[in-house]
Amino acid sequence: MTQPHLLYVAWGYPPCRGGGVYRALATANEFARSGWRVTVLTAGRDTFEQYTGTDPSLESQIDPSIDVVRVPFEWPAQDADIRTYSWLRAHLPQVWHRWRAALDTVTFPERGYGPWRAPLERAARRIQETDPVDLVLATANPYVTFAAADALFEEGVPYVLDYRDAWTLDVFSGVTLASHRSRVGRWEDRLIARAREIWFVNAPIRDWHADRYRVHADRMHVVANGWDPELLGGDEPGTETRGAAVSPMTVGDGDRSHPRFGYLGTMTRMVPLAALIDGWELAKRRGSLPPHATLSLAGYLGYFAVPDPEMLATIERGRAIGVSYDGPVPKQDVGDYYSRVDVLVLALGAGRYVTSGKVFEYLATGKPIVSVHDARSAATSVLDGHPLWTATESIDASAIAAALGRGWQLSQTADATQRDAARAYADRFRRDRQLAPRLRVLRDVATTPSESRG
């Protein structure tokens, strides 16, 4: 059988450090492991170095068989070098930003990313001309990546859209962001109508789209994020131990007077940091936690390379009560970070459509997890049934303090049987297992003659 060729289109790919990069890295790798030739179309390294920050350790995780093609990306609105500013931008910045936003959306309705459509489509067509593609898988966000898939569809190449989240739905508020008549709505209607499959990270987001696009609902699937054994110190997919649960991580030192709580992930202003710190302070004051308990907050503060100053100030006020900001953790070191924590804290923005990729890594550790998020969050359905999980009843200091206290108790009372059960529970959420059903189907799509694809 001829080896099928996948074109994988993703703006954020190593060394990008954004949350979606882990899904992109793992998805392309899994296709390569499953016998596909994979070409990744992504932005240049300098894009991430200049604007978002990088995690160089991620590049070593790219399957060596994958061909990475980088397309230059310019982001004028994020340019912090004032020496390059025009007179208009320097003297009338609000006027300049309105003008820039209008210019960005001339060819594609996505602020900041729209101008990338033309170079992206040209690159996709060049690849198609020199090495014909059997399937395109475009992942968002940004959603301009979908334009490359649409361009090759015109040449007879089927495509899959990996939304991850949503383009026309605010996953935090549940508000519809664009009507079918809007430019975004018209683009989405066209893209979904043509797609072979459409993927979402959780059932609530999938169901919302299935209701909005009922005639295409049968092509919509949940492909959860999952966790990656090779990045957490377990067995790499593809080995003879592939079916085993993640290798047990080192449990905390067991010092009952110095329990270590930890949060690892990108923090945005949607994360209830202030409430978490208030709850932490109250838990210590009540005696729900030992006086020397510590809370480590690790990861990026905001989406860009420079930490969000408001969030830094929020964390700083917790310093006297054992709260620390420990900065970003390279992906190759996350297993070590988790091994030094006794209880994991999952703090998320509110919204029934919110899952988070970190919840799956948390599961893989086999350690107690304290949820500090809206009970309606899609993360709740992932955690429900985990033997070492407890959740706050509401996002206020008193409820959070109580949940933190229960988390500490779990860390002290959990026995080997419970920890083994926690790791076994996590095994079903391995990322390769989330992808496997879709890869089986798409292999058939790629090897079907184009005239019979429909």
Secondary structure as a PSIPRED ss2 file (coil, helix, strand):
# PSIPRED VFORMAT (PSIPRED V4.0)

   1 M C   1.000  0.000  0.000
   2 T C   1.000  0.000  0.000
   3 Q C   1.000  0.000  0.000
   4 P C   1.000  0.000  0.000
   5 H E   0.000  0.000  1.000
   6 L E   0.000  0.000  1.000
   7 L E   0.000  0.000  1.000
   8 Y E   0.000  0.000  1.000
   9 V E   0.000  0.000  1.000
  10 A E   0.000  0.000  1.000
  11 W C   1.000  0.000  0.000
  12 G C   1.000  0.000  0.000
  13 Y C   1.000  0.000  0.000
  14 P C   1.000  0.000  0.000
  15 P C   1.000  0.000  0.000
  16 C E   0.000  0.000  1.000
  17 R C   1.000  0.000  0.000
  18 G C   1.000  0.000  0.000
  19 G C   1.000  0.000  0.000
  20 G C   1.000  0.000  0.000
  21 V H   0.000  1.000  0.000
  22 Y H   0.000  1.000  0.000
  23 R H   0.000  1.000  0.000
  24 A H   0.000  1.000  0.000
  25 L H   0.000  1.000  0.000
  26 A H   0.000  1.000  0.000
  27 T H   0.000  1.000  0.000
  28 A H   0.000  1.000  0.000
  29 N H   0.000  1.000  0.000
  30 E H   0.000  1.000  0.000
  31 F H   0.000  1.000  0.000
  32 A H   0.000  1.000  0.000
  33 R H   0.000  1.000  0.000
  34 S C   1.000  0.000  0.000
  35 G C   1.000  0.000  0.000
  36 W C   1.000  0.000  0.000
  37 R E   0.000  0.000  1.000
  38 V E   0.000  0.000  1.000
  39 T E   0.000  0.000  1.000
  40 V E   0.000  0.000  1.000
  41 L E   0.000  0.000  1.000
  42 T E   0.000  0.000  1.000
  43 A E   0.000  0.000  1.000
  44 G C   1.000  0.000  0.000
  45 R H   0.000  1.000  0.000
  46 D H   0.000  1.000  0.000
  47 T H   0.000  1.000  0.000
  48 F H   0.000  1.000  0.000
  49 E H   0.000  1.000  0.000
  50 Q H   0.000  1.000  0.000
  51 Y H   0.000  1.000  0.000
  52 T H   0.000  1.000  0.000
  53 G C   1.000  0.000  0.000
  54 T E   0.000  0.000  1.000
  55 D C   1.000  0.000  0.000
  56 P H   0.000  1.000  0.000
  57 S H   0.000  1.000  0.000
  58 L H   0.000  1.000  0.000
  59 E H   0.000  1.000  0.000
  60 S H   0.000  1.000  0.000
  61 Q H   0.000  1.000  0.000
  62 I C   1.000  0.000  0.000
  63 D C   1.000  0.000  0.000
  64 P C   1.000  0.000  0.000
  65 S C   1.000  0.000  0.000
  66 I C   1.000  0.000  0.000
  67 D E   0.000  0.000  1.000
  68 V E   0.000  0.000  1.000
  69 V E   0.000  0.000  1.000
  70 R E   0.000  0.000  1.000
  71 V E   0.000  0.000  1.000
  72 P C   1.000  0.000  0.000
  73 F C   1.000  0.000  0.000
  74 E C   1.000  0.000  0.000
  75 W C   1.000  0.000  0.000
  76 P H   0.000  1.000  0.000
  77 A H   0.000  1.000  0.000
  78 Q H   0.000  1.000  0.000
  79 D C   1.000  0.000  0.000
  80 A C   1.000  0.000  0.000
  81 D C   1.000  0.000  0.000
  82 I H   0.000  1.000  0.000
  83 R H   0.000  1.000  0.000
  84 T H   0.000  1.000  0.000
  85 Y C   1.000  0.000  0.000
  86 S C   1.000  0.000  0.000
  87 W H   0.000  1.000  0.000
  88 L H   0.000  1.000  0.000
  89 R H   0.000  1.000  0.000
  90 A H   0.000  1.000  0.000
  91 H H   0.000  1.000  0.000
  92 L C   1.000  0.000  0.000
  93 P H   0.000  1.000  0.000
  94 Q H   0.000  1.000  0.000
  95 V H   0.000  1.000  0.000
  96 W H   0.000  1.000  0.000
  97 H H   0.000  1.000  0.000
  98 R H   0.000  1.000  0.000
  99 W H   0.000  1.000  0.000
 100 R H   0.000  1.000  0.000
 101 A H   0.000  1.000  0.000
 102 A H   0.000  1.000  0.000
 103 L H   0.000  1.000  0.000
 104 D H   0.000  1.000  0.000
 105 T C   1.000  0.000  0.000
 106 V C   1.000  0.000  0.000
 107 T C   1.000  0.000  0.000
 108 F C   1.000  0.000  0.000
 109 P C   1.000  0.000  0.000
 110 E C   1.000  0.000  0.000
 111 R C   1.000  0.000  0.000
 112 G C   1.000  0.000  0.000
 113 Y C   1.000  0.000  0.000
 114 G H   0.000  1.000  0.000
 115 P H   0.000  1.000  0.000
 116 W H   0.000  1.000  0.000
 117 R H   0.000  1.000  0.000
 118 A H   0.000  1.000  0.000
 119 P H   0.000  1.000  0.000
 120 L H   0.000  1.000  0.000
 121 E H   0.000  1.000  0.000
 122 R H   0.000  1.000  0.000
 123 A H   0.000  1.000  0.000
 124 A H   0.000  1.000  0.000
 125 R H   0.000  1.000  0.000
 126 R H   0.000  1.000  0.000
 127 I H   0.000  1.000  0.000
 128 Q H   0.000  1.000  0.000
 129 E H   0.000  1.000  0.000
 130 T H   0.000  1.000  0.000
 131 D C   1.000  0.000  0.000
 132 P C   1.000  0.000  0.000
 133 V C   1.000  0.000  0.000
 134 D C   1.000  0.000  0.000
 135 L E   0.000  0.000  1.000
 136 V E   0.000  0.000  1.000
 137 L E   0.000  0.000  1.000
 138 A E   0.000  0.000  1.000
 139 T E   0.000  0.000  1.000
 140 A C   1.000  0.000  0.000
 141 N C   1.000  0.000  0.000
 142 P C   1.000  0.000  0.000
 143 Y C   1.000  0.000  0.000
 144 V C   1.000  0.000  0.000
 145 T H   0.000  1.000  0.000
 146 F H   0.000  1.000  0.000
 147 A H   0.000  1.000  0.000
 148 A H   0.000  1.000  0.000
 149 A H   0.000  1.000  0.000
 150 D H   0.000  1.000  0.000
 151 A H   0.000  1.000  0.000
 152 L H   0.000  1.000  0.000
 153 F H   0.000  1.000  0.000
 154 E C   1.000  0.000  0.000
 155 E C   1.000  0.000  0.000
 156 G C   1.000  0.000  0.000
 157 V C   1.000  0.000  0.000
 158 P C   1.000  0.000  0.000
 159 Y E   0.000  0.000  1.000
 160 V E   0.000  0.000  1.000
 161 L E   0.000  0.000  1.000
 162 D E   0.000  0.000  1.000
 163 Y E   0.000  0.000  1.000
 164 R E   0.000  0.000  1.000
 165 D C   1.000  0.000  0.000
 166 A C   1.000  0.000  0.000
 167 W C   1.000  0.000  0.000
 168 T C   1.000  0.000  0.000
 169 L E   0.000  0.000  1.000
 170 D C   1.000  0.000  0.000
 171 V C   1.000  0.000  0.000
 172 F C   1.000  0.000  0.000
 173 S C   1.000  0.000  0.000
 174 G C   1.000  0.000  0.000
 175 V C   1.000  0.000  0.000
 176 T E   0.000  0.000  1.000
 177 L C   1.000  0.000  0.000
 178 A C   1.000  0.000  0.000
 179 S C   1.000  0.000  0.000
 180 H C   1.000  0.000  0.000
 181 R C   1.000  0.000  0.000
 182 S C   1.000  0.000  0.000
 183 R H   0.000  1.000  0.000
 184 V H   0.000  1.000  0.000
 185 G H   0.000  1.000  0.000
 186 R H   0.000  1.000  0.000
 187 W H   0.000  1.000  0.000
 188 E H   0.000  1.000  0.000
 189 D H   0.000  1.000  0.000
 190 R H   0.000  1.000  0.000
 191 L H   0.000  1.000  0.000
 192 I H   0.000  1.000  0.000
 193 A H   0.000  1.000  0.000
 194 R H   0.000  1.000  0.000
 195 A C   1.000  0.000  0.000
 196 R C   1.000  0.000  0.000
 197 E E   0.000  0.000  1.000
 198 I E   0.000  0.000  1.000
 199 W E   0.000  0.000  1.000
 200 F E   0.000  0.000  1.000
 201 V C   1.000  0.000  0.000
 202 N C   1.000  0.000  0.000
 203 A H   0.000  1.000  0.000
 204 P H   0.000  1.000  0.000
 205 I H   0.000  1.000  0.000
 206 R H   0.000  1.000  0.000
 207 D H   0.000  1.000  0.000
 208 W H   0.000  1.000  0.000
 209 H H   0.000  1.000  0.000
 210 A H   0.000  1.000  0.000
 211 D H   0.000  1.000  0.000
 212 R H   0.000  1.000  0.000
 213 Y C   1.000  0.000  0.000
 214 R H   0.000  1.000  0.000
 215 V H   0.000  1.000  0.000
 216 H H   0.000  1.000  0.000
 217 A H   0.000  1.000  0.000
 218 D H   0.000  1.000  0.000
 219 R H   0.000  1.000  0.000
 220 M E   0.000  0.000  1.000
 221 H E   0.000  0.000  1.000
 222 V E   0.000  0.000  1.000
 223 V C   1.000  0.000  0.000
 224 A C   1.000  0.000  0.000
 225 N C   1.000  0.000  0.000
 226 G C   1.000  0.000  0.000
 227 W E   0.000  0.000  1.000
 228 D C   1.000  0.000  0.000
 229 P H   0.000  1.000  0.000
 230 E H   0.000  1.000  0.000
 231 L H   0.000  1.000  0.000
 232 L C   1.000  0.000  0.000
 233 G C   1.000  0.000  0.000
 234 G C   1.000  0.000  0.000
 235 D C   1.000  0.000  0.000
 236 E C   1.000  0.000  0.000
 237 P C   1.000  0.000  0.000
 238 G C   1.000  0.000  0.000
 239 T C   1.000  0.000  0.000
 240 E C   1.000  0.000  0.000
 241 T C   1.000  0.000  0.000
 242 R C   1.000  0.000  0.000
 243 G C   1.000  0.000  0.000
 244 A C   1.000  0.000  0.000
 245 A C   1.000  0.000  0.000
 246 V C   1.000  0.000  0.000
 247 S C   1.000  0.000  0.000
 248 P C   1.000  0.000  0.000
 249 M C   1.000  0.000  0.000
 250 T C   1.000  0.000  0.000
 251 V C   1.000  0.000  0.000
 252 G C   1.000  0.000  0.000
 253 D C   1.000  0.000  0.000
 254 G C   1.000  0.000  0.000
 255 D C   1.000  0.000  0.000
 256 R C   1.000  0.000  0.000
 257 S C   1.000  0.000  0.000
 258 H C   1.000  0.000  0.000
 259 P C   1.000  0.000  0.000
 260 R E   0.000  0.000  1.000
 261 F E   0.000  0.000  1.000
 262 G E   0.000  0.000  1.000
 263 Y E   0.000  0.000  1.000
 264 L E   0.000  0.000  1.000
 265 G C   1.000  0.000  0.000
 266 T C   1.000  0.000  0.000
 267 M E   0.000  0.000  1.000
 268 T C   1.000  0.000  0.000
 269 R C   1.000  0.000  0.000
 270 M C   1.000  0.000  0.000
 271 V C   1.000  0.000  0.000
 272 P C   1.000  0.000  0.000
 273 L H   0.000  1.000  0.000
 274 A H   0.000  1.000  0.000
 275 A H   0.000  1.000  0.000
 276 L H   0.000  1.000  0.000
 277 I H   0.000  1.000  0.000
 278 D H   0.000  1.000  0.000
 279 G H   0.000  1.000  0.000
 280 W H   0.000  1.000  0.000
 281 E H   0.000  1.000  0.000
 282 L H   0.000  1.000  0.000
 283 A H   0.000  1.000  0.000
 284 K H   0.000  1.000  0.000
 285 R H   0.000  1.000  0.000
 286 R H   0.000  1.000  0.000
 287 G C   1.000  0.000  0.000
 288 S C   1.000  0.000  0.000
 289 L C   1.000  0.000  0.000
 290 P C   1.000  0.000  0.000
 291 P C   1.000  0.000  0.000
 292 H C   1.000  0.000  0.000
 293 A C   1.000  0.000  0.000
 294 T E   0.000  0.000  1.000
 295 L E   0.000  0.000  1.000
 296 S E   0.000  0.000  1.000
 297 L E   0.000  0.000  1.000
 298 A E   0.000  0.000  1.000
 299 G C   1.000  0.000  0.000
 300 Y C   1.000  0.000  0.000
 301 L E   0.000  0.000  1.000
 302 G C   1.000  0.000  0.000
 303 Y C   1.000  0.000  0.000
 304 F C   1.000  0.000  0.000
 305 A C   1.000  0.000  0.000
 306 V C   1.000  0.000  0.000
 307 P C   1.000  0.000  0.000
 308 D C   1.000  0.000  0.000
 309 P H   0.000  1.000  0.000
 310 E H   0.000  1.000  0.000
 311 M H   0.000  1.000  0.000
 312 L H   0.000  1.000  0.000
 313 A H   0.000  1.000  0.000
 314 T H   0.000  1.000  0.000
 315 I H   0.000  1.000  0.000
 316 E H   0.000  1.000  0.000
 317 R C   1.000  0.000  0.000
 318 G C   1.000  0.000  0.000
 319 R H   0.000  1.000  0.000
 320 A H   0.000  1.000  0.000
 321 I H   0.000  1.000  0.000
 322 G C   1.000  0.000  0.000
 323 V E   0.000  0.000  1.000
 324 S E   0.000  0.000  1.000
 325 Y E   0.000  0.000  1.000
 326 D E   0.000  0.000  1.000
 327 G E   0.000  0.000  1.000
 328 P C   1.000  0.000  0.000
 329 V C   1.000  0.000  0.000
 330 P C   1.000  0.000  0.000
 331 K H   0.000  1.000  0.000
 332 Q H   0.000  1.000  0.000
 333 D H   0.000  1.000  0.000
 334 V H   0.000  1.000  0.000
 335 G H   0.000  1.000  0.000
 336 D H   0.000  1.000  0.000
 337 Y H   0.000  1.000  0.000
 338 Y H   0.000  1.000  0.000
 339 S H   0.000  1.000  0.000
 340 R C   1.000  0.000  0.000
 341 V C   1.000  0.000  0.000
 342 D C   1.000  0.000  0.000
 343 V E   0.000  0.000  1.000
 344 L E   0.000  0.000  1.000
 345 V E   0.000  0.000  1.000
 346 L E   0.000  0.000  1.000
 347 A E   0.000  0.000  1.000
 348 L C   1.000  0.000  0.000
 349 G C   1.000  0.000  0.000
 350 A C   1.000  0.000  0.000
 351 G C   1.000  0.000  0.000
 352 R C   1.000  0.000  0.000
 353 Y C   1.000  0.000  0.000
 354 V C   1.000  0.000  0.000
 355 T C   1.000  0.000  0.000
 356 S C   1.000  0.000  0.000
 357 G C   1.000  0.000  0.000
 358 K H   0.000  1.000  0.000
 359 V H   0.000  1.000  0.000
 360 F H   0.000  1.000  0.000
 361 E H   0.000  1.000  0.000
 362 Y H   0.000  1.000  0.000
 363 L H   0.000  1.000  0.000
 364 A H   0.000  1.000  0.000
 365 T H   0.000  1.000  0.000
 366 G C   1.000  0.000  0.000
 367 K C   1.000  0.000  0.000
 368 P C   1.000  0.000  0.000
 369 I E   0.000  0.000  1.000
 370 V E   0.000  0.000  1.000
 371 S E   0.000  0.000  1.000
 372 V E   0.000  0.000  1.000
 373 H C   1.000  0.000  0.000
 374 D C   1.000  0.000  0.000
 375 A C   1.000  0.000  0.000
 376 R C   1.000  0.000  0.000
 377 S C   1.000  0.000  0.000
 378 A H   0.000  1.000  0.000
 379 A H   0.000  1.000  0.000
 380 T H   0.000  1.000  0.000
 381 S H   0.000  1.000  0.000
 382 V H   0.000  1.000  0.000
 383 L H   0.000  1.000  0.000
 384 D C   1.000  0.000  0.000
 385 G C   1.000  0.000  0.000
 386 H C   1.000  0.000  0.000
 387 P C   1.000  0.000  0.000
 388 L C   1.000  0.000  0.000
 389 W E   0.000  0.000  1.000
 390 T E   0.000  0.000  1.000
 391 A E   0.000  0.000  1.000
 392 T C   1.000  0.000  0.000
 393 E C   1.000  0.000  0.000
 394 S C   1.000  0.000  0.000
 395 I C   1.000  0.000  0.000
 396 D C   1.000  0.000  0.000
 397 A H   0.000  1.000  0.000
 398 S H   0.000  1.000  0.000
 399 A H   0.000  1.000  0.000
 400 I H   0.000  1.000  0.000
 401 A H   0.000  1.000  0.000
 402 A H   0.000  1.000  0.000
 403 A H   0.000  1.000  0.000
 404 L H   0.000  1.000  0.000
 405 G H   0.000  1.000  0.000
 406 R H   0.000  1.000  0.000
 407 G H   0.000  1.000  0.000
 408 W H   0.000  1.000  0.000
 409 Q H   0.000  1.000  0.000
 410 L H   0.000  1.000  0.000
 411 S H   0.000  1.000  0.000
 412 Q H   0.000  1.000  0.000
 413 T H   0.000  1.000  0.000
 414 A C   1.000  0.000  0.000
 415 D C   1.000  0.000  0.000
 416 A H   0.000  1.000  0.000
 417 T H   0.000  1.000  0.000
 418 Q H   0.000  1.000  0.000
 419 R H   0.000  1.000  0.000
 420 D H   0.000  1.000  0.000
 421 A H   0.000  1.000  0.000
 422 A H   0.000  1.000  0.000
 423 R H   0.000  1.000  0.000
 424 A H   0.000  1.000  0.000
 425 Y H   0.000  1.000  0.000
 426 A H   0.000  1.000  0.000
 427 D H   0.000  1.000  0.000
 428 R C   1.000  0.000  0.000
 429 F C   1.000  0.000  0.000
 430 R E   0.000  0.000  1.000
 431 R H   0.000  1.000  0.000
 432 D H   0.000  1.000  0.000
 433 R H   0.000  1.000  0.000
 434 Q H   0.000  1.000  0.000
 435 L H   0.000  1.000  0.000
 436 A H   0.000  1.000  0.000
 437 P H   0.000  1.000  0.000
 438 R H   0.000  1.000  0.000
 439 L H   0.000  1.000  0.000
 440 R H   0.000  1.000  0.000
 441 V H   0.000  1.000  0.000
 442 L H   0.000  1.000  0.000
 443 R H   0.000  1.000  0.000
 444 D H   0.000  1.000  0.000
 445 V H   0.000  1.000  0.000
 446 A H   0.000  1.000  0.000
 447 T C   1.000  0.000  0.000
 448 T C   1.000  0.000  0.000
 449 P C   1.000  0.000  0.000
 450 S H   0.000  1.000  0.000
 451 E H   0.000  1.000  0.000
 452 S H   0.000  1.000  0.000
 453 R C   1.000  0.000  0.000
 454 G C   1.000  0.000  0.000
